[in-house]
Amino acid sequence: MAVVDVHRFAESITCHAWSPDHSMVAFCPNNNEVHIYKQSQDQWERLHVLEKHDQIVSGIDWSSKSNKIVTVSHDRNSYVWSLEGGEWVPTLVILRLNRAALCVQWSPKENKFAVGSGAKTVCICYYEQENNWWVSKLIRKRHESSVTNVAWHPNNILLATTSTDGKCRVFSTFIKGVDTKDSKAGSPAESKFGEQILQLDLSYSWAFGVKWSPSGNTLAYVGHSSTIYFVDDVGPSPLAQSVAFRDLPLRDVLFISEKMVIGVGYDSNPMVFAADDTGIWSFIRYIGEKKAASSGSSYSSQFSEAFTKFYGQSKATTANEASESSKSRGGVHDNCINSVVPLSKAGSPKVMRFSTSGLDGKIAIWDLENMQEELGHQF
């Protein structure tokens, strides 16, 4: 089993993030609070409760360099928290939203962060030293529905977004006075703020989690139709692939190397996707499962499991089939996994550890060190 630690912190968890040294974890227990825990001698101790939001906290990110926490909420507000004298002090961010804030992520240089919202808008927030506050510039009139996820390119300028309009987009977020121009003339990083570099219409359903590979050469995002999409050479002529699978849809993804991706979602167990030597992506296996891939003969039981999870059927036989199928694939989480977070240094070419959190209130830590032979040379 690849999982090394599992702890149930609450009835349900909406999102989580780790401190720079990975000794503390911050999460939202499906309410308007953020709890910070620290592990000592195999016990988790609650150190702080951040109380400023009025509604559910929908996004958390903890910066690895400046040790600041940014939170966003359905109350349309965002706060940047700084540790001062042993207490976390909030600073309000001016978002100018009329709908819920749904997701947030610090940029690689941590001089900006991006907020996706239900207002069909992305807020790019930065700090104004002279006024001592955080302000935002908005990318508007591009999305046709809620922005479900955001992901920064390693160059600190390009930003990928996914939306419930089914599209994945890439924008330039260059802000004069905050960013420096790329040395390569004509590169996308030199585009003006809010300019759309690319729009991908690969999904015919809601689009969710999106991530860049460590080098920034590949983009991956997921659709609600049980499909994951991979895009190389992001620009005027991108090369796109889609991998469909029989199981339940994914919600989030994570590159653990240039040619391997972890996907998590409604099937309650991380899935591994990898590219072969020719660059063709495919589903490899579930982490912790007893057999590598689902066979055709078990399709009926998979359908029953999917039907049970989506519609809450109470038939004992169907529930038992779903339970057995889940156990054969690890069974660490008991409900949808809504986020996956790397446990490695920023910019690292490989992720040996990562954590997952879900609607079952658990946070699990996974270690791939002893699975390198099973995962293959792509890792």
Contacts in CASP RR format, 6 or more apart in sequence:
PFRMAT RR
TARGET T0000
AUTHOR 0000-0000-0000
METHOD contacts of the structure
MODEL  1
MAVVDVHRFAESITCHAWSPDHSMVAFCPNNNEVHIYKQSQDQWERLHVL
EKHDQIVSGIDWSSKSNKIVTVSHDRNSYVWSLEGGEWVPTLVILRLNRA
ALCVQWSPKENKFAVGSGAKTVCICYYEQENNWWVSKLIRKRHESSVTNV
AWHPNNILLATTSTDGKCRVFSTFIKGVDTKDSKAGSPAESKFGEQILQL
DLSYSWAFGVKWSPSGNTLAYVGHSSTIYFVDDVGPSPLAQSVAFRDLPL
RDVLFISEKMVIGVGYDSNPMVFAADDTGIWSFIRYIGEKKAASSGSSYS
SQFSEAFTKFYGQSKATTANEASESSKSRGGVHDNCINSVVPLSKAGSPK
VMRFSTSGLDGKIAIWDLENMQEELGHQF
1 288 0 8 1.000
1 330 0 8 1.000
2 287 0 8 1.000
2 288 0 8 1.000
2 366 0 8 1.000
2 367 0 8 1.000
2 368 0 8 1.000
2 370 0 8 1.000
2 371 0 8 1.000
3 287 0 8 1.000
3 288 0 8 1.000
3 332 0 8 1.000
3 364 0 8 1.000
3 365 0 8 1.000
3 366 0 8 1.000
3 367 0 8 1.000
4 353 0 8 1.000
4 365 0 8 1.000
4 366 0 8 1.000
4 367 0 8 1.000
5 364 0 8 1.000
5 365 0 8 1.000
6 332 0 8 1.000
6 362 0 8 1.000
6 363 0 8 1.000
6 364 0 8 1.000
6 365 0 8 1.000
7 44 0 8 1.000
7 362 0 8 1.000
7 363 0 8 1.000
8 360 0 8 1.000
8 361 0 8 1.000
8 362 0 8 1.000
9 27 0 8 1.000
9 29 0 8 1.000
9 35 0 8 1.000
9 37 0 8 1.000
9 44 0 8 1.000
9 361 0 8 1.000
9 362 0 8 1.000
9 363 0 8 1.000
10 27 0 8 1.000
10 29 0 8 1.000
10 30 0 8 1.000
10 35 0 8 1.000
10 361 0 8 1.000
11 29 0 8 1.000
11 30 0 8 1.000
11 361 0 8 1.000
12 29 0 8 1.000
12 30 0 8 1.000
12 335 0 8 1.000
12 358 0 8 1.000
12 359 0 8 1.000
12 360 0 8 1.000
12 361 0 8 1.000
13 27 0 8 1.000
13 28 0 8 1.000
13 29 0 8 1.000
13 30 0 8 1.000
13 338 0 8 1.000
13 357 0 8 1.000
13 358 0 8 1.000
13 359 0 8 1.000
13 361 0 8 1.000
13 362 0 8 1.000
13 363 0 8 1.000
14 27 0 8 1.000
14 28 0 8 1.000
14 29 0 8 1.000
14 30 0 8 1.000
14 56 0 8 1.000
14 57 0 8 1.000
14 58 0 8 1.000
14 59 0 8 1.000
14 338 0 8 1.000
15 27 0 8 1.000
15 28 0 8 1.000
15 57 0 8 1.000
15 58 0 8 1.000
15 59 0 8 1.000
15 60 0 8 1.000
15 338 0 8 1.000
15 339 0 8 1.000
15 357 0 8 1.000
16 25 0 8 1.000
16 26 0 8 1.000
16 27 0 8 1.000
16 28 0 8 1.000
16 60 0 8 1.000
16 339 0 8 1.000
16 341 0 8 1.000
16 355 0 8 1.000
16 357 0 8 1.000
16 363 0 8 1.000
17 25 0 8 1.000
17 26 0 8 1.000
17 27 0 8 1.000
17 60 0 8 1.000
17 61 0 8 1.000
17 62 0 8 1.000
17 69 0 8 1.000
17 341 0 8 1.000
18 24 0 8 1.000
18 25 0 8 1.000
18 26 0 8 1.000
18 62 0 8 1.000
18 341 0 8 1.000
18 343 0 8 1.000
18 355 0 8 1.000
19 25 0 8 1.000
19 26 0 8 1.000
19 62 0 8 1.000
19 67 0 8 1.000
20 62 0 8 1.000
20 63 0 8 1.000
20 64 0 8 1.000
20 65 0 8 1.000
20 67 0 8 1.000
22 343 0 8 1.000
23 38 0 8 1.000
23 39 0 8 1.000
24 36 0 8 1.000
24 37 0 8 1.000
24 38 0 8 1.000
24 47 0 8 1.000
25 36 0 8 1.000
25 37 0 8 1.000
25 355 0 8 1.000
25 363 0 8 1.000
26 34 0 8 1.000
26 35 0 8 1.000
26 36 0 8 1.000
26 50 0 8 1.000
26 60 0 8 1.000
26 62 0 8 1.000
26 69 0 8 1.000
27 34 0 8 1.000
27 35 0 8 1.000
27 37 0 8 1.000
27 60 0 8 1.000
27 357 0 8 1.000
27 363 0 8 1.000
28 34 0 8 1.000
28 35 0 8 1.000
28 56 0 8 1.000
28 57 0 8 1.000
28 58 0 8 1.000
28 59 0 8 1.000
28 60 0 8 1.000
28 71 0 8 1.000
29 35 0 8 1.000
29 361 0 8 1.000
30 56 0 8 1.000
30 359 0 8 1.000
31 56 0 8 1.000
31 57 0 8 1.000
32 51 0 8 1.000
32 53 0 8 1.000
32 54 0 8 1.000
32 55 0 8 1.000
32 56 0 8 1.000
32 57 0 8 1.000
32 73 0 8 1.000
32 75 0 8 1.000
33 49 0 8 1.000
33 50 0 8 1.000
33 51 0 8 1.000
33 53 0 8 1.000
33 57 0 8 1.000
34 49 0 8 1.000
34 50 0 8 1.000
34 57 0 8 1.000
34 60 0 8 1.000
34 69 0 8 1.000
34 71 0 8 1.000
35 46 0 8 1.000
35 48 0 8 1.000
35 49 0 8 1.000
35 50 0 8 1.000
36 46 0 8 1.000
36 47 0 8 1.000
36 48 0 8 1.000
36 49 0 8 1.000
36 50 0 8 1.000
36 88 0 8 1.000
37 44 0 8 1.000
37 45 0 8 1.000
37 46 0 8 1.000
37 47 0 8 1.000
38 44 0 8 1.000
38 45 0 8 1.000
38 47 0 8 1.000
39 45 0 8 1.000
48 87 0 8 1.000
48 88 0 8 1.000
50 69 0 8 1.000
50 71 0 8 1.000
50 81 0 8 1.000
50 88 0 8 1.000
50 90 0 8 1.000
52 71 0 8 1.000
52 77 0 8 1.000
52 79 0 8 1.000
52 90 0 8 1.000
53 71 0 8 1.000
53 73 0 8 1.000
53 75 0 8 1.000
53 77 0 8 1.000
53 79 0 8 1.000
54 73 0 8 1.000
54 75 0 8 1.000
54 77 0 8 1.000
55 73 0 8 1.000
55 74 0 8 1.000
55 75 0 8 1.000
55 100 0 8 1.000
56 73 0 8 1.000
56 74 0 8 1.000
57 71 0 8 1.000
57 72 0 8 1.000
57 73 0 8 1.000
58 72 0 8 1.000
58 73 0 8 1.000
58 74 0 8 1.000
58 100 0 8 1.000
58 101 0 8 1.000
58 102 0 8 1.000
58 103 0 8 1.000
59 71 0 8 1.000
59 72 0 8 1.000
59 73 0 8 1.000
59 101 0 8 1.000
59 102 0 8 1.000
59 103 0 8 1.000
59 104 0 8 1.000
60 69 0 8 1.000
60 70 0 8 1.000
60 71 0 8 1.000
60 104 0 8 1.000
61 69 0 8 1.000
61 70 0 8 1.000
61 104 0 8 1.000
61 105 0 8 1.000
61 106 0 8 1.000
61 113 0 8 1.000
62 68 0 8 1.000
62 69 0 8 1.000
63 69 0 8 1.000
63 70 0 8 1.000
63 106 0 8 1.000
63 110 0 8 1.000
64 110 0 8 1.000
64 345 0 8 1.000
64 346 0 8 1.000
65 110 0 8 1.000
65 346 0 8 1.000
66 110 0 8 1.000
67 82 0 8 1.000
67 83 0 8 1.000
68 80 0 8 1.000
68 81 0 8 1.000
68 82 0 8 1.000
68 110 0 8 1.000
69 80 0 8 1.000
69 81 0 8 1.000
69 88 0 8 1.000
70 78 0 8 1.000
70 79 0 8 1.000
70 80 0 8 1.000
70 81 0 8 1.000
70 93 0 8 1.000
70 104 0 8 1.000
70 106 0 8 1.000
70 113 0 8 1.000
71 78 0 8 1.000
71 79 0 8 1.000
71 81 0 8 1.000
71 104 0 8 1.000
72 78 0 8 1.000
72 101 0 8 1.000
72 102 0 8 1.000
72 103 0 8 1.000
72 104 0 8 1.000
72 115 0 8 1.000
72 116 0 8 1.000
73 100 0 8 1.000
73 101 0 8 1.000
74 100 0 8 1.000
74 101 0 8 1.000
75 100 0 8 1.000
76 95 0 8 1.000
76 97 0 8 1.000
76 98 0 8 1.000
76 99 0 8 1.000
76 100 0 8 1.000
76 101 0 8 1.000
76 117 0 8 1.000
77 92 0 8 1.000
77 93 0 8 1.000
77 95 0 8 1.000
77 101 0 8 1.000
78 92 0 8 1.000
78 93 0 8 1.000
78 95 0 8 1.000
78 101 0 8 1.000
78 104 0 8 1.000
78 115 0 8 1.000
78 123 0 8 1.000
78 125 0 8 1.000
78 134 0 8 1.000
79 90 0 8 1.000
79 91 0 8 1.000
79 92 0 8 1.000
79 93 0 8 1.000
80 90 0 8 1.000
80 91 0 8 1.000
80 93 0 8 1.000
80 134 0 8 1.000
81 88 0 8 1.000
81 89 0 8 1.000
81 90 0 8 1.000
81 91 0 8 1.000
82 88 0 8 1.000
82 89 0 8 1.000
82 91 0 8 1.000
83 89 0 8 1.000
91 133 0 8 1.000
91 134 0 8 1.000
92 133 0 8 1.000
92 134 0 8 1.000
93 125 0 8 1.000
93 133 0 8 1.000
93 134 0 8 1.000
93 135 0 8 1.000
93 136 0 8 1.000
94 133 0 8 1.000
94 134 0 8 1.000
94 135 0 8 1.000
94 136 0 8 1.000
95 101 0 8 1.000
95 115 0 8 1.000
95 117 0 8 1.000
95 123 0 8 1.000
95 125 0 8 1.000
95 136 0 8 1.000
96 123 0 8 1.000
96 136 0 8 1.000
96 138 0 8 1.000
97 115 0 8 1.000
97 117 0 8 1.000
97 118 0 8 1.000
97 119 0 8 1.000
97 121 0 8 1.000
97 123 0 8 1.000
98 119 0 8 1.000
99 117 0 8 1.000
99 118 0 8 1.000
99 119 0 8 1.000
99 120 0 8 1.000
99 121 0 8 1.000
99 146 0 8 1.000
100 117 0 8 1.000
100 118 0 8 1.000
101 115 0 8 1.000
101 116 0 8 1.000
101 117 0 8 1.000
101 118 0 8 1.000
101 123 0 8 1.000
102 116 0 8 1.000
102 117 0 8 1.000
102 118 0 8 1.000
102 146 0 8 1.000
102 147 0 8 1.000
102 148 0 8 1.000
103 115 0 8 1.000
103 116 0 8 1.000
103 147 0 8 1.000
103 148 0 8 1.000
103 149 0 8 1.000
103 150 0 8 1.000
104 113 0 8 1.000
104 114 0 8 1.000
104 115 0 8 1.000
104 116 0 8 1.000
104 150 0 8 1.000
105 113 0 8 1.000
105 114 0 8 1.000
105 150 0 8 1.000
105 151 0 8 1.000
105 152 0 8 1.000
106 112 0 8 1.000
106 113 0 8 1.000
106 152 0 8 1.000
107 113 0 8 1.000
107 114 0 8 1.000
107 152 0 8 1.000
107 156 0 8 1.000
107 173 0 8 1.000
108 152 0 8 1.000
108 154 0 8 1.000
108 155 0 8 1.000
108 156 0 8 1.000
108 346 0 8 1.000
108 347 0 8 1.000
109 156 0 8 1.000
111 126 0 8 1.000
111 127 0 8 1.000
111 156 0 8 1.000
111 178 0 8 1.000
111 179 0 8 1.000
112 124 0 8 1.000
112 125 0 8 1.000
112 126 0 8 1.000
112 156 0 8 1.000
112 173 0 8 1.000
112 175 0 8 1.000
112 178 0 8 1.000
113 124 0 8 1.000
113 125 0 8 1.000
114 122 0 8 1.000
114 123 0 8 1.000
114 124 0 8 1.000
114 125 0 8 1.000
114 150 0 8 1.000
114 152 0 8 1.000
114 159 0 8 1.000
114 173 0 8 1.000
115 122 0 8 1.000
115 123 0 8 1.000
115 125 0 8 1.000
115 136 0 8 1.000
115 150 0 8 1.000
116 122 0 8 1.000
116 123 0 8 1.000
116 147 0 8 1.000
116 148 0 8 1.000
116 149 0 8 1.000
116 150 0 8 1.000
116 161 0 8 1.000
117 123 0 8 1.000
117 146 0 8 1.000
117 147 0 8 1.000
118 145 0 8 1.000
118 146 0 8 1.000
118 147 0 8 1.000
120 140 0 8 1.000
120 142 0 8 1.000
120 143 0 8 1.000
120 144 0 8 1.000
120 145 0 8 1.000
120 146 0 8 1.000
120 147 0 8 1.000
120 163 0 8 1.000
121 138 0 8 1.000
121 139 0 8 1.000
121 140 0 8 1.000
121 143 0 8 1.000
121 147 0 8 1.000
122 138 0 8 1.000
122 139 0 8 1.000
122 143 0 8 1.000
122 147 0 8 1.000
122 150 0 8 1.000
122 159 0 8 1.000
122 161 0 8 1.000
122 171 0 8 1.000
123 136 0 8 1.000
123 137 0 8 1.000
123 138 0 8 1.000
123 139 0 8 1.000
124 136 0 8 1.000
124 137 0 8 1.000
124 138 0 8 1.000
124 139 0 8 1.000
124 159 0 8 1.000
124 173 0 8 1.000
124 175 0 8 1.000
124 193 0 8 1.000
125 134 0 8 1.000
125 135 0 8 1.000
125 136 0 8 1.000
126 134 0 8 1.000
126 135 0 8 1.000
126 136 0 8 1.000
126 137 0 8 1.000
126 175 0 8 1.000
126 178 0 8 1.000
127 133 0 8 1.000
127 134 0 8 1.000
128 134 0 8 1.000
128 135 0 8 1.000
137 175 0 8 1.000
137 193 0 8 1.000
139 171 0 8 1.000
139 173 0 8 1.000
139 193 0 8 1.000
139 194 0 8 1.000
142 169 0 8 1.000
142 171 0 8 1.000
142 194 0 8 1.000
142 196 0 8 1.000
143 161 0 8 1.000
143 163 0 8 1.000
143 165 0 8 1.000
143 167 0 8 1.000
143 169 0 8 1.000
144 163 0 8 1.000
144 165 0 8 1.000
144 167 0 8 1.000
145 163 0 8 1.000
145 164 0 8 1.000
145 165 0 8 1.000
145 166 0 8 1.000
146 163 0 8 1.000
146 164 0 8 1.000
147 161 0 8 1.000
147 162 0 8 1.000
147 163 0 8 1.000
148 162 0 8 1.000
148 163 0 8 1.000
148 164 0 8 1.000
148 206 0 8 1.000
148 207 0 8 1.000
148 208 0 8 1.000
148 209 0 8 1.000
149 161 0 8 1.000
149 162 0 8 1.000
149 208 0 8 1.000
149 209 0 8 1.000
149 210 0 8 1.000
149 221 0 8 1.000
149 252 0 8 1.000
150 159 0 8 1.000
150 160 0 8 1.000
150 161 0 8 1.000
150 210 0 8 1.000
151 159 0 8 1.000
151 160 0 8 1.000
151 161 0 8 1.000
151 209 0 8 1.000
151 210 0 8 1.000
151 211 0 8 1.000
151 212 0 8 1.000
151 219 0 8 1.000
152 158 0 8 1.000
152 159 0 8 1.000
152 160 0 8 1.000
152 212 0 8 1.000
153 159 0 8 1.000
153 160 0 8 1.000
153 170 0 8 1.000
153 212 0 8 1.000
153 216 0 8 1.000
154 212 0 8 1.000
154 214 0 8 1.000
154 215 0 8 1.000
154 216 0 8 1.000
154 347 0 8 1.000
155 182 0 8 1.000
155 189 0 8 1.000
155 216 0 8 1.000
156 179 0 8 1.000
157 172 0 8 1.000
157 173 0 8 1.000
157 174 0 8 1.000
157 179 0 8 1.000
157 182 0 8 1.000
157 188 0 8 1.000
157 189 0 8 1.000
158 170 0 8 1.000
158 171 0 8 1.000
158 172 0 8 1.000
158 173 0 8 1.000
158 188 0 8 1.000
158 189 0 8 1.000
158 197 0 8 1.000
158 234 0 8 1.000
159 170 0 8 1.000
159 171 0 8 1.000
159 172 0 8 1.000
159 173 0 8 1.000
160 168 0 8 1.000
160 169 0 8 1.000
160 170 0 8 1.000
160 210 0 8 1.000
160 212 0 8 1.000
160 219 0 8 1.000
160 221 0 8 1.000
161 168 0 8 1.000
161 169 0 8 1.000
161 170 0 8 1.000
161 171 0 8 1.000
161 210 0 8 1.000
162 168 0 8 1.000
162 207 0 8 1.000
162 208 0 8 1.000
162 209 0 8 1.000
162 210 0 8 1.000
162 221 0 8 1.000
162 222 0 8 1.000
163 169 0 8 1.000
163 206 0 8 1.000
163 207 0 8 1.000
164 206 0 8 1.000
164 207 0 8 1.000
165 207 0 8 1.000
166 201 0 8 1.000
166 203 0 8 1.000
166 204 0 8 1.000
166 205 0 8 1.000
166 206 0 8 1.000
166 207 0 8 1.000
166 223 0 8 1.000
167 199 0 8 1.000
167 200 0 8 1.000
167 201 0 8 1.000
167 203 0 8 1.000
167 207 0 8 1.000
168 199 0 8 1.000
168 200 0 8 1.000
168 202 0 8 1.000
168 203 0 8 1.000
168 207 0 8 1.000
168 210 0 8 1.000
168 219 0 8 1.000
168 221 0 8 1.000
168 229 0 8 1.000
168 231 0 8 1.000
169 196 0 8 1.000
169 198 0 8 1.000
169 199 0 8 1.000
169 200 0 8 1.000
170 188 0 8 1.000
170 196 0 8 1.000
170 197 0 8 1.000
170 198 0 8 1.000
170 199 0 8 1.000
170 219 0 8 1.000
170 234 0 8 1.000
170 235 0 8 1.000
171 194 0 8 1.000
171 195 0 8 1.000
171 196 0 8 1.000
171 197 0 8 1.000
172 188 0 8 1.000
172 189 0 8 1.000
172 190 0 8 1.000
172 191 0 8 1.000
172 192 0 8 1.000
172 193 0 8 1.000
172 194 0 8 1.000
172 195 0 8 1.000
172 197 0 8 1.000
173 179 0 8 1.000
173 193 0 8 1.000
173 194 0 8 1.000
174 181 0 8 1.000
174 189 0 8 1.000
174 190 0 8 1.000
174 191 0 8 1.000
174 192 0 8 1.000
174 193 0 8 1.000
175 193 0 8 1.000
181 189 0 8 1.000
181 190 0 8 1.000
182 189 0 8 1.000
182 190 0 8 1.000
188 197 0 8 1.000
188 235 0 8 1.000
191 197 0 8 1.000
197 234 0 8 1.000
197 235 0 8 1.000
198 234 0 8 1.000
198 235 0 8 1.000
198 238 0 8 1.000
200 221 0 8 1.000
200 229 0 8 1.000
200 231 0 8 1.000
200 238 0 8 1.000
200 240 0 8 1.000
202 229 0 8 1.000
202 240 0 8 1.000
202 242 0 8 1.000
203 221 0 8 1.000
203 223 0 8 1.000
203 224 0 8 1.000
203 225 0 8 1.000
203 227 0 8 1.000
203 229 0 8 1.000
204 225 0 8 1.000
205 223 0 8 1.000
205 224 0 8 1.000
205 225 0 8 1.000
206 223 0 8 1.000
206 224 0 8 1.000
207 221 0 8 1.000
207 222 0 8 1.000
207 223 0 8 1.000
207 224 0 8 1.000
208 221 0 8 1.000
208 222 0 8 1.000
208 223 0 8 1.000
208 224 0 8 1.000
208 249 0 8 1.000
208 250 0 8 1.000
208 251 0 8 1.000
208 252 0 8 1.000
209 221 0 8 1.000
209 222 0 8 1.000
209 250 0 8 1.000
209 251 0 8 1.000
209 252 0 8 1.000
209 253 0 8 1.000
210 219 0 8 1.000
210 220 0 8 1.000
210 221 0 8 1.000
210 222 0 8 1.000
210 253 0 8 1.000
211 219 0 8 1.000
211 220 0 8 1.000
211 221 0 8 1.000
211 253 0 8 1.000
211 254 0 8 1.000
211 255 0 8 1.000
211 261 0 8 1.000
212 218 0 8 1.000
212 219 0 8 1.000
212 255 0 8 1.000
213 219 0 8 1.000
213 220 0 8 1.000
213 255 0 8 1.000
213 258 0 8 1.000
214 255 0 8 1.000
214 257 0 8 1.000
214 258 0 8 1.000
214 347 0 8 1.000
214 348 0 8 1.000
214 349 0 8 1.000
214 350 0 8 1.000
215 258 0 8 1.000
215 349 0 8 1.000
217 232 0 8 1.000
217 233 0 8 1.000
217 234 0 8 1.000
217 258 0 8 1.000
218 230 0 8 1.000
218 231 0 8 1.000
218 232 0 8 1.000
218 255 0 8 1.000
218 258 0 8 1.000
219 230 0 8 1.000
219 231 0 8 1.000
219 234 0 8 1.000
220 228 0 8 1.000
220 229 0 8 1.000
220 230 0 8 1.000
220 231 0 8 1.000
220 253 0 8 1.000
220 255 0 8 1.000
220 261 0 8 1.000
221 228 0 8 1.000
221 229 0 8 1.000
221 253 0 8 1.000
222 228 0 8 1.000
222 229 0 8 1.000
222 249 0 8 1.000
222 250 0 8 1.000
222 251 0 8 1.000
222 252 0 8 1.000
222 253 0 8 1.000
222 263 0 8 1.000
223 229 0 8 1.000
223 249 0 8 1.000
223 250 0 8 1.000
224 249 0 8 1.000
225 244 0 8 1.000
225 249 0 8 1.000
226 244 0 8 1.000
226 245 0 8 1.000
226 246 0 8 1.000
226 247 0 8 1.000
226 248 0 8 1.000
226 249 0 8 1.000
226 250 0 8 1.000
227 242 0 8 1.000
227 243 0 8 1.000
227 244 0 8 1.000
227 245 0 8 1.000
228 242 0 8 1.000
228 243 0 8 1.000
228 245 0 8 1.000
228 250 0 8 1.000
228 253 0 8 1.000
228 261 0 8 1.000
228 263 0 8 1.000
228 273 0 8 1.000
228 281 0 8 1.000
229 240 0 8 1.000
229 241 0 8 1.000
229 242 0 8 1.000
229 243 0 8 1.000
230 240 0 8 1.000
230 241 0 8 1.000
230 242 0 8 1.000
230 243 0 8 1.000
230 261 0 8 1.000
230 275 0 8 1.000
230 281 0 8 1.000
231 238 0 8 1.000
231 239 0 8 1.000
231 240 0 8 1.000
231 241 0 8 1.000
232 238 0 8 1.000
232 239 0 8 1.000
232 240 0 8 1.000
233 239 0 8 1.000
241 280 0 8 1.000
241 281 0 8 1.000
243 273 0 8 1.000
243 281 0 8 1.000
243 282 0 8 1.000
243 283 0 8 1.000
245 271 0 8 1.000
245 283 0 8 1.000
246 294 0 8 1.000
246 299 0 8 1.000
246 302 0 8 1.000
247 267 0 8 1.000
247 271 0 8 1.000
247 294 0 8 1.000
247 302 0 8 1.000
247 306 0 8 1.000
248 265 0 8 1.000
248 266 0 8 1.000
248 267 0 8 1.000
248 306 0 8 1.000
248 309 0 8 1.000
248 310 0 8 1.000
249 265 0 8 1.000
249 266 0 8 1.000
250 263 0 8 1.000
250 264 0 8 1.000
250 265 0 8 1.000
250 266 0 8 1.000
250 271 0 8 1.000
251 264 0 8 1.000
251 265 0 8 1.000
251 266 0 8 1.000
251 336 0 8 1.000
251 337 0 8 1.000
251 338 0 8 1.000
251 339 0 8 1.000
252 263 0 8 1.000
252 264 0 8 1.000
252 265 0 8 1.000
252 337 0 8 1.000
252 338 0 8 1.000
252 339 0 8 1.000
252 340 0 8 1.000
253 261 0 8 1.000
253 262 0 8 1.000
253 263 0 8 1.000
253 264 0 8 1.000
253 340 0 8 1.000
254 261 0 8 1.000
254 262 0 8 1.000
254 263 0 8 1.000
254 264 0 8 1.000
254 340 0 8 1.000
254 341 0 8 1.000
254 342 0 8 1.000
254 351 0 8 1.000
254 354 0 8 1.000
255 261 0 8 1.000
255 351 0 8 1.000
256 262 0 8 1.000
256 342 0 8 1.000
256 350 0 8 1.000
256 351 0 8 1.000
256 352 0 8 1.000
256 354 0 8 1.000
256 368 0 8 1.000
256 379 0 8 1.000
257 349 0 8 1.000
257 350 0 8 1.000
257 351 0 8 1.000
257 378 0 8 1.000
257 379 0 8 1.000
258 349 0 8 1.000
259 274 0 8 1.000
259 275 0 8 1.000
259 279 0 8 1.000
259 378 0 8 1.000
259 379 0 8 1.000
260 272 0 8 1.000
260 273 0 8 1.000
260 274 0 8 1.000
260 275 0 8 1.000
260 375 0 8 1.000
260 378 0 8 1.000
260 379 0 8 1.000
261 272 0 8 1.000
261 273 0 8 1.000
261 274 0 8 1.000
261 281 0 8 1.000
262 270 0 8 1.000
262 271 0 8 1.000
262 272 0 8 1.000
262 273 0 8 1.000
262 287 0 8 1.000
262 340 0 8 1.000
262 354 0 8 1.000
263 270 0 8 1.000
263 271 0 8 1.000
263 272 0 8 1.000
263 273 0 8 1.000
263 340 0 8 1.000
264 270 0 8 1.000
264 271 0 8 1.000
264 337 0 8 1.000
264 338 0 8 1.000
264 339 0 8 1.000
264 340 0 8 1.000
264 356 0 8 1.000
265 336 0 8 1.000
265 337 0 8 1.000
265 338 0 8 1.000
266 309 0 8 1.000
266 310 0 8 1.000
266 336 0 8 1.000
267 286 0 8 1.000
267 329 0 8 1.000
268 326 0 8 1.000
268 331 0 8 1.000
268 332 0 8 1.000
268 333 0 8 1.000
268 334 0 8 1.000
268 335 0 8 1.000
268 336 0 8 1.000
268 337 0 8 1.000
268 360 0 8 1.000
269 286 0 8 1.000
269 287 0 8 1.000
269 288 0 8 1.000
269 289 0 8 1.000
269 326 0 8 1.000
269 329 0 8 1.000
269 330 0 8 1.000
269 331 0 8 1.000
269 332 0 8 1.000
269 333 0 8 1.000
269 337 0 8 1.000
270 286 0 8 1.000
270 287 0 8 1.000
270 337 0 8 1.000
270 340 0 8 1.000
270 356 0 8 1.000
270 366 0 8 1.000
271 283 0 8 1.000
271 285 0 8 1.000
271 286 0 8 1.000
271 287 0 8 1.000
272 283 0 8 1.000
272 284 0 8 1.000
272 285 0 8 1.000
272 286 0 8 1.000
272 287 0 8 1.000
272 375 0 8 1.000
273 281 0 8 1.000
273 282 0 8 1.000
273 283 0 8 1.000
273 284 0 8 1.000
274 281 0 8 1.000
274 282 0 8 1.000
274 284 0 8 1.000
274 375 0 8 1.000
274 376 0 8 1.000
274 378 0 8 1.000
274 379 0 8 1.000
275 281 0 8 1.000
275 282 0 8 1.000
275 378 0 8 1.000
276 282 0 8 1.000
276 378 0 8 1.000
283 293 0 8 1.000
284 292 0 8 1.000
284 293 0 8 1.000
284 375 0 8 1.000
285 292 0 8 1.000
285 293 0 8 1.000
285 374 0 8 1.000
286 329 0 8 1.000
286 330 0 8 1.000
287 330 0 8 1.000
287 366 0 8 1.000
287 371 0 8 1.000
288 329 0 8 1.000
288 330 0 8 1.000
289 328 0 8 1.000
289 329 0 8 1.000
289 330 0 8 1.000
290 328 0 8 1.000
290 329 0 8 1.000
291 328 0 8 1.000
294 302 0 8 1.000
298 325 0 8 1.000
301 321 0 8 1.000
301 324 0 8 1.000
301 325 0 8 1.000
302 325 0 8 1.000
304 318 0 8 1.000
304 321 0 8 1.000
304 322 0 8 1.000
305 321 0 8 1.000
305 322 0 8 1.000
305 325 0 8 1.000
305 326 0 8 1.000
307 313 0 8 1.000
307 318 0 8 1.000
308 318 0 8 1.000
308 319 0 8 1.000
308 321 0 8 1.000
308 322 0 8 1.000
309 322 0 8 1.000
313 319 0 8 1.000
332 356 0 8 1.000
332 362 0 8 1.000
332 364 0 8 1.000
333 356 0 8 1.000
333 358 0 8 1.000
333 360 0 8 1.000
333 362 0 8 1.000
333 364 0 8 1.000
334 360 0 8 1.000
334 362 0 8 1.000
335 358 0 8 1.000
335 359 0 8 1.000
335 360 0 8 1.000
335 361 0 8 1.000
336 358 0 8 1.000
336 359 0 8 1.000
337 356 0 8 1.000
337 357 0 8 1.000
337 358 0 8 1.000
338 357 0 8 1.000
338 358 0 8 1.000
338 359 0 8 1.000
339 356 0 8 1.000
339 357 0 8 1.000
339 358 0 8 1.000
340 354 0 8 1.000
340 355 0 8 1.000
340 356 0 8 1.000
341 354 0 8 1.000
341 355 0 8 1.000
341 356 0 8 1.000
341 357 0 8 1.000
342 348 0 8 1.000
342 351 0 8 1.000
342 353 0 8 1.000
342 354 0 8 1.000
343 351 0 8 1.000
343 352 0 8 1.000
343 353 0 8 1.000
343 354 0 8 1.000
343 355 0 8 1.000
343 365 0 8 1.000
344 350 0 8 1.000
344 351 0 8 1.000
344 352 0 8 1.000
344 353 0 8 1.000
344 354 0 8 1.000
350 379 0 8 1.000
351 368 0 8 1.000
352 367 0 8 1.000
352 368 0 8 1.000
352 369 0 8 1.000
353 365 0 8 1.000
353 366 0 8 1.000
353 367 0 8 1.000
353 368 0 8 1.000
354 365 0 8 1.000
354 366 0 8 1.000
354 368 0 8 1.000
355 363 0 8 1.000
355 364 0 8 1.000
355 365 0 8 1.000
355 366 0 8 1.000
356 363 0 8 1.000
356 364 0 8 1.000
356 366 0 8 1.000
357 363 0 8 1.000
357 364 0 8 1.000
368 375 0 8 1.000
368 379 0 8 1.000
372 379 0 8 1.000
END
